[in-house]
Amino acid sequence: MGLSFSILNHGIWGPAALIGGVTFGVCLTGFEFGRRIGRLFERGARMLGGFILIGIGVKILIEHLGGA
């Protein structure tokens, strides 16, 4: 894309500002959405994450004890 602007003799600052602004807006929206969803599912997500970590630990323990 940068090469195209160079060949067409267009400035890069306008498109760079537009891309930066859109990226900032999308990131800010995603951050806010994630924060709100996190509040709804916080306890369940922590429990699920804990069970997954315990499961991984048990699997590693079984493998090191000579199991499957």
PDB file of N, CA, C and O in Angstrom:
ATOM      1  N   MET A   1       0.819  -1.177   0.000  1.00  0.00           N
ATOM      2  CA  MET A   1       0.000   0.000   0.000  1.00  0.00           C
ATOM      3  C   MET A   1       0.874   1.255   0.000  1.00  0.00           C
ATOM      4  O   MET A   1       0.585   2.201  -0.733  1.00  0.00           O
ATOM      5  N   GLY A   2       1.913   1.279   0.791  1.00  0.00           N
ATOM      6  CA  GLY A   2       2.796   2.436   0.841  1.00  0.00           C
ATOM      7  C   GLY A   2       3.451   2.721  -0.491  1.00  0.00           C
ATOM      8  O   GLY A   2       3.636   3.881  -0.860  1.00  0.00           O
ATOM      9  N   LEU A   3       3.804   1.671  -1.217  1.00  0.00           N
ATOM     10  CA  LEU A   3       4.410   1.845  -2.532  1.00  0.00           C
ATOM     11  C   LEU A   3       3.412   2.460  -3.497  1.00  0.00           C
ATOM     12  O   LEU A   3       3.786   3.291  -4.325  1.00  0.00           O
ATOM     13  N   SER A   4       2.159   2.070  -3.406  1.00  0.00           N
ATOM     14  CA  SER A   4       1.117   2.630  -4.273  1.00  0.00           C
ATOM     15  C   SER A   4       0.984   4.126  -4.052  1.00  0.00           C
ATOM     16  O   SER A   4       0.872   4.880  -5.019  1.00  0.00           O
ATOM     17  N   PHE A   5       0.994   4.570  -2.815  1.00  0.00           N
ATOM     18  CA  PHE A   5       0.903   5.998  -2.541  1.00  0.00           C
ATOM     19  C   PHE A   5       2.108   6.732  -3.105  1.00  0.00           C
ATOM     20  O   PHE A   5       1.977   7.852  -3.597  1.00  0.00           O
ATOM     21  N   SER A   6       3.265   6.121  -3.040  1.00  0.00           N
ATOM     22  CA  SER A   6       4.472   6.744  -3.569  1.00  0.00           C
ATOM     23  C   SER A   6       4.393   6.896  -5.082  1.00  0.00           C
ATOM     24  O   SER A   6       4.745   7.943  -5.626  1.00  0.00           O
ATOM     25  N   ILE A   7       3.937   5.865  -5.749  1.00  0.00           N
ATOM     26  CA  ILE A   7       3.840   5.898  -7.209  1.00  0.00           C
ATOM     27  C   ILE A   7       2.806   6.930  -7.654  1.00  0.00           C
ATOM     28  O   ILE A   7       3.013   7.621  -8.652  1.00  0.00           O
ATOM     29  N   LEU A   8       1.706   7.040  -6.932  1.00  0.00           N
ATOM     30  CA  LEU A   8       0.635   7.971  -7.289  1.00  0.00           C
ATOM     31  C   LEU A   8       0.886   9.390  -6.780  1.00  0.00           C
ATOM     32  O   LEU A   8       0.058  10.275  -6.996  1.00  0.00           O
ATOM     33  N   ASN A   9       2.005   9.619  -6.112  1.00  0.00           N
ATOM     34  CA  ASN A   9       2.354  10.923  -5.538  1.00  0.00           C
ATOM     35  C   ASN A   9       1.291  11.426  -4.559  1.00  0.00           C
ATOM     36  O   ASN A   9       0.949  12.609  -4.553  1.00  0.00           O
ATOM     37  N   HIS A  10       0.784  10.527  -3.744  1.00  0.00           N
ATOM     38  CA  HIS A  10      -0.178  10.889  -2.695  1.00  0.00           C
ATOM     39  C   HIS A  10       0.565  10.924  -1.361  1.00  0.00           C
ATOM     40  O   HIS A  10       1.525  10.186  -1.146  1.00  0.00           O
ATOM     41  N   GLY A  11       0.100  11.795  -0.480  1.00  0.00           N
ATOM     42  CA  GLY A  11       0.678  11.861   0.855  1.00  0.00           C
ATOM     43  C   GLY A  11       0.252  10.653   1.681  1.00  0.00           C
ATOM     44  O   GLY A  11      -0.804  10.066   1.445  1.00  0.00           O
ATOM     45  N   ILE A  12       1.075  10.298   2.636  1.00  0.00           N
ATOM     46  CA  ILE A  12       0.801   9.126   3.466  1.00  0.00           C
ATOM     47  C   ILE A  12       0.117   9.515   4.774  1.00  0.00           C
ATOM     48  O   ILE A  12      -0.465   8.653   5.433  1.00  0.00           O
ATOM     49  N   TRP A  13       0.169  10.793   5.169  1.00  0.00           N
ATOM     50  CA  TRP A  13      -0.327  11.200   6.480  1.00  0.00           C
ATOM     51  C   TRP A  13      -1.841  11.071   6.608  1.00  0.00           C
ATOM     52  O   TRP A  13      -2.328  10.660   7.661  1.00  0.00           O
ATOM     53  N   GLY A  14      -2.583  11.403   5.589  1.00  0.00           N
ATOM     54  CA  GLY A  14      -4.043  11.274   5.650  1.00  0.00           C
ATOM     55  C   GLY A  14      -4.490   9.834   5.824  1.00  0.00           C
ATOM     56  O   GLY A  14      -5.226   9.529   6.762  1.00  0.00           O
ATOM     57  N   PRO A  15      -4.057   8.937   4.934  1.00  0.00           N
ATOM     58  CA  PRO A  15      -4.432   7.533   5.107  1.00  0.00           C
ATOM     59  C   PRO A  15      -3.920   6.932   6.417  1.00  0.00           C
ATOM     60  O   PRO A  15      -4.610   6.126   7.041  1.00  0.00           O
ATOM     61  N   ALA A  16      -2.718   7.317   6.835  1.00  0.00           N
ATOM     62  CA  ALA A  16      -2.180   6.794   8.098  1.00  0.00           C
ATOM     63  C   ALA A  16      -3.039   7.249   9.275  1.00  0.00           C
ATOM     64  O   ALA A  16      -3.297   6.471  10.193  1.00  0.00           O
ATOM     65  N   ALA A  17      -3.480   8.504   9.251  1.00  0.00           N
ATOM     66  CA  ALA A  17      -4.342   9.011  10.316  1.00  0.00           C
ATOM     67  C   ALA A  17      -5.691   8.300  10.304  1.00  0.00           C
ATOM     68  O   ALA A  17      -6.232   7.972  11.361  1.00  0.00           O
ATOM     69  N   LEU A  18      -6.238   8.061   9.108  1.00  0.00           N
ATOM     70  CA  LEU A  18      -7.514   7.355   9.002  1.00  0.00           C
ATOM     71  C   LEU A  18      -7.397   5.922   9.527  1.00  0.00           C
ATOM     72  O   LEU A  18      -8.245   5.468  10.295  1.00  0.00           O
ATOM     73  N   ILE A  19      -6.360   5.224   9.117  1.00  0.00           N
ATOM     74  CA  ILE A  19      -6.145   3.846   9.573  1.00  0.00           C
ATOM     75  C   ILE A  19      -5.946   3.822  11.083  1.00  0.00           C
ATOM     76  O   ILE A  19      -6.502   2.963  11.768  1.00  0.00           O
ATOM     77  N   GLY A  20      -5.157   4.756  11.609  1.00  0.00           N
ATOM     78  CA  GLY A  20      -4.932   4.831  13.053  1.00  0.00           C
ATOM     79  C   GLY A  20      -6.204   5.130  13.815  1.00  0.00           C
ATOM     80  O   GLY A  20      -6.451   4.539  14.867  1.00  0.00           O
ATOM     81  N   GLY A  21      -7.023   6.049  13.295  1.00  0.00           N
ATOM     82  CA  GLY A  21      -8.273   6.396  13.961  1.00  0.00           C
ATOM     83  C   GLY A  21      -9.260   5.238  13.979  1.00  0.00           C
ATOM     84  O   GLY A  21      -9.899   4.968  14.996  1.00  0.00           O
ATOM     85  N   VAL A  22      -9.379   4.552  12.839  1.00  0.00           N
ATOM     86  CA  VAL A  22     -10.288   3.408  12.774  1.00  0.00           C
ATOM     87  C   VAL A  22      -9.804   2.294  13.699  1.00  0.00           C
ATOM     88  O   VAL A  22     -10.604   1.679  14.404  1.00  0.00           O
ATOM     89  N   THR A  23      -8.509   2.035  13.698  1.00  0.00           N
ATOM     90  CA  THR A  23      -7.949   1.004  14.573  1.00  0.00           C
ATOM     91  C   THR A  23      -8.191   1.344  16.038  1.00  0.00           C
ATOM     92  O   THR A  23      -8.570   0.476  16.824  1.00  0.00           O
ATOM     93  N   PHE A  24      -7.978   2.585  16.401  1.00  0.00           N
ATOM     94  CA  PHE A  24      -8.222   3.019  17.778  1.00  0.00           C
ATOM     95  C   PHE A  24      -9.690   2.825  18.154  1.00  0.00           C
ATOM     96  O   PHE A  24      -9.993   2.322  19.236  1.00  0.00           O
ATOM     97  N   GLY A  25     -10.600   3.221  17.267  1.00  0.00           N
ATOM     98  CA  GLY A  25     -12.023   3.084  17.539  1.00  0.00           C
ATOM     99  C   GLY A  25     -12.451   1.634  17.703  1.00  0.00           C
ATOM    100  O   GLY A  25     -13.223   1.311  18.606  1.00  0.00           O
ATOM    101  N   VAL A  26     -11.953   0.761  16.835  1.00  0.00           N
ATOM    102  CA  VAL A  26     -12.306  -0.658  16.922  1.00  0.00           C
ATOM    103  C   VAL A  26     -11.737  -1.267  18.204  1.00  0.00           C
ATOM    104  O   VAL A  26     -12.415  -2.047  18.873  1.00  0.00           O
ATOM    105  N   CYS A  27     -10.506  -0.918  18.546  1.00  0.00           N
ATOM    106  CA  CYS A  27      -9.896  -1.437  19.778  1.00  0.00           C
ATOM    107  C   CYS A  27     -10.647  -0.951  21.009  1.00  0.00           C
ATOM    108  O   CYS A  27     -10.880  -1.725  21.938  1.00  0.00           O
ATOM    109  N   LEU A  28     -11.024   0.309  21.025  1.00  0.00           N
ATOM    110  CA  LEU A  28     -11.761   0.863  22.154  1.00  0.00           C
ATOM    111  C   LEU A  28     -13.119   0.177  22.297  1.00  0.00           C
ATOM    112  O   LEU A  28     -13.545  -0.139  23.408  1.00  0.00           O
ATOM    113  N   THR A  29     -13.794  -0.050  21.174  1.00  0.00           N
ATOM    114  CA  THR A  29     -15.085  -0.748  21.197  1.00  0.00           C
ATOM    115  C   THR A  29     -14.917  -2.173  21.712  1.00  0.00           C
ATOM    116  O   THR A  29     -15.702  -2.630  22.543  1.00  0.00           O
ATOM    117  N   GLY A  30     -13.903  -2.871  21.224  1.00  0.00           N
ATOM    118  CA  GLY A  30     -13.646  -4.236  21.677  1.00  0.00           C
ATOM    119  C   GLY A  30     -13.306  -4.299  23.154  1.00  0.00           C
ATOM    120  O   GLY A  30     -13.739  -5.209  23.861  1.00  0.00           O
ATOM    121  N   PHE A  31     -12.537  -3.338  23.615  1.00  0.00           N
ATOM    122  CA  PHE A  31     -12.184  -3.286  25.031  1.00  0.00           C
ATOM    123  C   PHE A  31     -13.424  -3.107  25.894  1.00  0.00           C
ATOM    124  O   PHE A  31     -13.599  -3.803  26.894  1.00  0.00           O
ATOM    125  N   GLU A  32     -14.285  -2.168  25.504  1.00  0.00           N
ATOM    126  CA  GLU A  32     -15.508  -1.906  26.274  1.00  0.00           C
ATOM    127  C   GLU A  32     -16.443  -3.113  26.232  1.00  0.00           C
ATOM    128  O   GLU A  32     -17.031  -3.473  27.251  1.00  0.00           O
ATOM    129  N   PHE A  33     -16.585  -3.738  25.070  1.00  0.00           N
ATOM    130  CA  PHE A  33     -17.429  -4.928  24.937  1.00  0.00           C
ATOM    131  C   PHE A  33     -16.897  -6.057  25.816  1.00  0.00           C
ATOM    132  O   PHE A  33     -17.669  -6.719  26.510  1.00  0.00           O
ATOM    133  N   GLY A  34     -15.600  -6.277  25.792  1.00  0.00           N
ATOM    134  CA  GLY A  34     -14.985  -7.314  26.617  1.00  0.00           C
ATOM    135  C   GLY A  34     -15.156  -7.063  28.100  1.00  0.00           C
ATOM    136  O   GLY A  34     -15.370  -7.997  28.873  1.00  0.00           O
ATOM    137  N   ARG A  35     -15.064  -5.809  28.499  1.00  0.00           N
ATOM    138  CA  ARG A  35     -15.238  -5.455  29.909  1.00  0.00           C
ATOM    139  C   ARG A  35     -16.659  -5.754  30.372  1.00  0.00           C
ATOM    140  O   ARG A  35     -16.864  -6.281  31.466  1.00  0.00           O
ATOM    141  N   ARG A  36     -17.636  -5.417  29.538  1.00  0.00           N
ATOM    142  CA  ARG A  36     -19.038  -5.654  29.918  1.00  0.00           C
ATOM    143  C   ARG A  36     -19.366  -7.145  29.916  1.00  0.00           C
ATOM    144  O   ARG A  36     -20.057  -7.624  30.814  1.00  0.00           O
ATOM    145  N   ILE A  37     -18.885  -7.875  28.932  1.00  0.00           N
ATOM    146  CA  ILE A  37     -19.116  -9.320  28.888  1.00  0.00           C
ATOM    147  C   ILE A  37     -18.412  -9.985  30.065  1.00  0.00           C
ATOM    148  O   ILE A  37     -18.944 -10.924  30.657  1.00  0.00           O
ATOM    149  N   GLY A  38     -17.225  -9.504  30.405  1.00  0.00           N
ATOM    150  CA  GLY A  38     -16.479 -10.049  31.531  1.00  0.00           C
ATOM    151  C   GLY A  38     -17.239  -9.952  32.839  1.00  0.00           C
ATOM    152  O   GLY A  38     -17.179 -10.859  33.669  1.00  0.00           O
ATOM    153  N   ARG A  39     -17.948  -8.864  33.020  1.00  0.00           N
ATOM    154  CA  ARG A  39     -18.735  -8.706  34.244  1.00  0.00           C
ATOM    155  C   ARG A  39     -19.850  -9.745  34.326  1.00  0.00           C
ATOM    156  O   ARG A  39     -20.164 -10.250  35.403  1.00  0.00           O
ATOM    157  N   LEU A  40     -20.439 -10.056  33.181  1.00  0.00           N
ATOM    158  CA  LEU A  40     -21.549 -11.013  33.170  1.00  0.00           C
ATOM    159  C   LEU A  40     -21.095 -12.437  33.476  1.00  0.00           C
ATOM    160  O   LEU A  40     -21.779 -13.175  34.187  1.00  0.00           O
ATOM    161  N   PHE A  41     -19.930 -12.821  32.933  1.00  0.00           N
ATOM    162  CA  PHE A  41     -19.482 -14.207  33.017  1.00  0.00           C
ATOM    163  C   PHE A  41     -18.256 -14.404  33.895  1.00  0.00           C
ATOM    164  O   PHE A  41     -17.591 -15.436  33.803  1.00  0.00           O
ATOM    165  N   GLU A  42     -17.948 -13.429  34.744  1.00  0.00           N
ATOM    166  CA  GLU A  42     -16.710 -13.470  35.528  1.00  0.00           C
ATOM    167  C   GLU A  42     -16.588 -14.732  36.383  1.00  0.00           C
ATOM    168  O   GLU A  42     -15.577 -15.430  36.308  1.00  0.00           O
ATOM    169  N   ARG A  43     -17.580 -15.024  37.174  1.00  0.00           N
ATOM    170  CA  ARG A  43     -17.492 -16.176  38.084  1.00  0.00           C
ATOM    171  C   ARG A  43     -17.420 -17.485  37.304  1.00  0.00           C
ATOM    172  O   ARG A  43     -16.595 -18.346  37.612  1.00  0.00           O
ATOM    173  N   GLY A  44     -18.265 -17.638  36.312  1.00  0.00           N
ATOM    174  CA  GLY A  44     -18.269 -18.865  35.515  1.00  0.00           C
ATOM    175  C   GLY A  44     -16.959 -19.060  34.765  1.00  0.00           C
ATOM    176  O   GLY A  44     -16.454 -20.179  34.671  1.00  0.00           O
ATOM    177  N   ALA A  45     -16.408 -17.974  34.232  1.00  0.00           N
ATOM    178  CA  ALA A  45     -15.154 -18.065  33.485  1.00  0.00           C
ATOM    179  C   ALA A  45     -13.999 -18.446  34.417  1.00  0.00           C
ATOM    180  O   ALA A  45     -13.122 -19.219  34.033  1.00  0.00           O
ATOM    181  N   ARG A  46     -13.999 -17.913  35.620  1.00  0.00           N
ATOM    182  CA  ARG A  46     -12.952 -18.271  36.584  1.00  0.00           C
ATOM    183  C   ARG A  46     -13.047 -19.740  36.982  1.00  0.00           C
ATOM    184  O   ARG A  46     -12.036 -20.434  37.098  1.00  0.00           O
ATOM    185  N   MET A  47     -14.273 -20.198  37.187  1.00  0.00           N
ATOM    186  CA  MET A  47     -14.468 -21.610  37.550  1.00  0.00           C
ATOM    187  C   MET A  47     -14.025 -22.516  36.404  1.00  0.00           C
ATOM    188  O   MET A  47     -13.313 -23.496  36.624  1.00  0.00           O
ATOM    189  N   LEU A  48     -14.442 -22.193  35.194  1.00  0.00           N
ATOM    190  CA  LEU A  48     -14.065 -22.997  34.034  1.00  0.00           C
ATOM    191  C   LEU A  48     -12.548 -23.003  33.863  1.00  0.00           C
ATOM    192  O   LEU A  48     -11.956 -24.055  33.622  1.00  0.00           O
ATOM    193  N   GLY A  49     -11.918 -21.841  33.986  1.00  0.00           N
ATOM    194  CA  GLY A  49     -10.467 -21.760  33.878  1.00  0.00           C
ATOM    195  C   GLY A  49      -9.767 -22.588  34.942  1.00  0.00           C
ATOM    196  O   GLY A  49      -8.762 -23.241  34.662  1.00  0.00           O
ATOM    197  N   GLY A  50     -10.288 -22.565  36.157  1.00  0.00           N
ATOM    198  CA  GLY A  50      -9.716 -23.371  37.236  1.00  0.00           C
ATOM    199  C   GLY A  50      -9.822 -24.859  36.957  1.00  0.00           C
ATOM    200  O   GLY A  50      -8.863 -25.602  37.164  1.00  0.00           O
ATOM    201  N   PHE A  51     -10.985 -25.298  36.487  1.00  0.00           N
ATOM    202  CA  PHE A  51     -11.160 -26.718  36.159  1.00  0.00           C
ATOM    203  C   PHE A  51     -10.233 -27.149  35.025  1.00  0.00           C
ATOM    204  O   PHE A  51      -9.684 -28.250  35.050  1.00  0.00           O
ATOM    205  N   ILE A  52     -10.062 -26.280  34.036  1.00  0.00           N
ATOM    206  CA  ILE A  52      -9.163 -26.601  32.922  1.00  0.00           C
ATOM    207  C   ILE A  52      -7.731 -26.744  33.426  1.00  0.00           C
ATOM    208  O   ILE A  52      -7.032 -27.682  33.043  1.00  0.00           O
ATOM    209  N   LEU A  53      -7.287 -25.820  34.286  1.00  0.00           N
ATOM    210  CA  LEU A  53      -5.925 -25.898  34.820  1.00  0.00           C
ATOM    211  C   LEU A  53      -5.730 -27.143  35.681  1.00  0.00           C
ATOM    212  O   LEU A  53      -4.677 -27.778  35.620  1.00  0.00           O
ATOM    213  N   ILE A  54      -6.719 -27.491  36.469  1.00  0.00           N
ATOM    214  CA  ILE A  54      -6.630 -28.709  37.277  1.00  0.00           C
ATOM    215  C   ILE A  54      -6.546 -29.928  36.365  1.00  0.00           C
ATOM    216  O   ILE A  54      -5.760 -30.842  36.613  1.00  0.00           O
ATOM    217  N   GLY A  55      -7.358 -29.939  35.307  1.00  0.00           N
ATOM    218  CA  GLY A  55      -7.323 -31.047  34.349  1.00  0.00           C
ATOM    219  C   GLY A  55      -5.969 -31.188  33.674  1.00  0.00           C
ATOM    220  O   GLY A  55      -5.466 -32.301  33.516  1.00  0.00           O
ATOM    221  N   ILE A  56      -5.380 -30.079  33.276  1.00  0.00           N
ATOM    222  CA  ILE A  56      -4.047 -30.114  32.658  1.00  0.00           C
ATOM    223  C   ILE A  56      -3.025 -30.646  33.651  1.00  0.00           C
ATOM    224  O   ILE A  56      -2.172 -31.458  33.291  1.00  0.00           O
ATOM    225  N   GLY A  57      -3.104 -30.194  34.902  1.00  0.00           N
ATOM    226  CA  GLY A  57      -2.176 -30.670  35.934  1.00  0.00           C
ATOM    227  C   GLY A  57      -2.300 -32.165  36.170  1.00  0.00           C
ATOM    228  O   GLY A  57      -1.293 -32.861  36.298  1.00  0.00           O
ATOM    229  N   VAL A  58      -3.531 -32.667  36.228  1.00  0.00           N
ATOM    230  CA  VAL A  58      -3.750 -34.103  36.430  1.00  0.00           C
ATOM    231  C   VAL A  58      -3.213 -34.887  35.246  1.00  0.00           C
ATOM    232  O   VAL A  58      -2.600 -35.938  35.434  1.00  0.00           O
ATOM    233  N   LYS A  59      -3.427 -34.401  34.038  1.00  0.00           N
ATOM    234  CA  LYS A  59      -2.923 -35.068  32.830  1.00  0.00           C
ATOM    235  C   LYS A  59      -1.393 -35.155  32.860  1.00  0.00           C
ATOM    236  O   LYS A  59      -0.825 -36.210  32.577  1.00  0.00           O
ATOM    237  N   ILE A  60      -0.740 -34.064  33.198  1.00  0.00           N
ATOM    238  CA  ILE A  60       0.731 -34.062  33.269  1.00  0.00           C
ATOM    239  C   ILE A  60       1.212 -35.014  34.357  1.00  0.00           C
ATOM    240  O   ILE A  60       2.189 -35.737  34.158  1.00  0.00           O
ATOM    241  N   LEU A  61       0.535 -35.021  35.508  1.00  0.00           N
ATOM    242  CA  LEU A  61       0.908 -35.915  36.593  1.00  0.00           C
ATOM    243  C   LEU A  61       0.798 -37.380  36.146  1.00  0.00           C
ATOM    244  O   LEU A  61       1.704 -38.174  36.403  1.00  0.00           O
ATOM    245  N   ILE A  62      -0.285 -37.733  35.494  1.00  0.00           N
ATOM    246  CA  ILE A  62      -0.471 -39.101  35.019  1.00  0.00           C
ATOM    247  C   ILE A  62       0.607 -39.486  34.000  1.00  0.00           C
ATOM    248  O   ILE A  62       1.138 -40.596  34.045  1.00  0.00           O
ATOM    249  N   GLU A  63       0.927 -38.573  33.090  1.00  0.00           N
ATOM    250  CA  GLU A  63       1.968 -38.852  32.091  1.00  0.00           C
ATOM    251  C   GLU A  63       3.313 -39.070  32.758  1.00  0.00           C
ATOM    252  O   GLU A  63       4.066 -39.952  32.345  1.00  0.00           O
ATOM    253  N   HIS A  64       3.636 -38.285  33.785  1.00  0.00           N
ATOM    254  CA  HIS A  64       4.930 -38.412  34.448  1.00  0.00           C
ATOM    255  C   HIS A  64       5.011 -39.631  35.370  1.00  0.00           C
ATOM    256  O   HIS A  64       6.102 -40.096  35.699  1.00  0.00           O
ATOM    257  N   LEU A  65       3.872 -40.133  35.777  1.00  0.00           N
ATOM    258  CA  LEU A  65       3.869 -41.327  36.614  1.00  0.00           C
ATOM    259  C   LEU A  65       3.900 -42.606  35.781  1.00  0.00           C
ATOM    260  O   LEU A  65       3.833 -43.711  36.319  1.00  0.00           O
ATOM    261  N   GLY A  66       4.003 -42.445  34.474  1.00  0.00           N
ATOM    262  CA  GLY A  66       4.137 -43.612  33.604  1.00  0.00           C
ATOM    263  C   GLY A  66       2.848 -44.089  32.977  1.00  0.00           C
ATOM    264  O   GLY A  66       2.806 -45.176  32.401  1.00  0.00           O
ATOM    265  N   GLY A  67       1.810 -43.309  33.076  1.00  0.00           N
ATOM    266  CA  GLY A  67       0.541 -43.668  32.459  1.00  0.00           C
ATOM    267  C   GLY A  67       0.570 -43.408  30.972  1.00  0.00           C
ATOM    268  O   GLY A  67       1.637 -43.278  30.373  1.00  0.00           O
ATOM    269  N   ALA A  68      -0.590 -43.333  30.387  1.00  0.00           N
ATOM    270  CA  ALA A  68      -0.751 -43.125  28.949  1.00  0.00           C
ATOM    271  C   ALA A  68       0.082 -41.966  28.544  1.00  0.00           C
ATOM    272  O   ALA A  68       0.105 -41.603  27.369  1.00  0.00           O
TER     273      ALA A  68
END
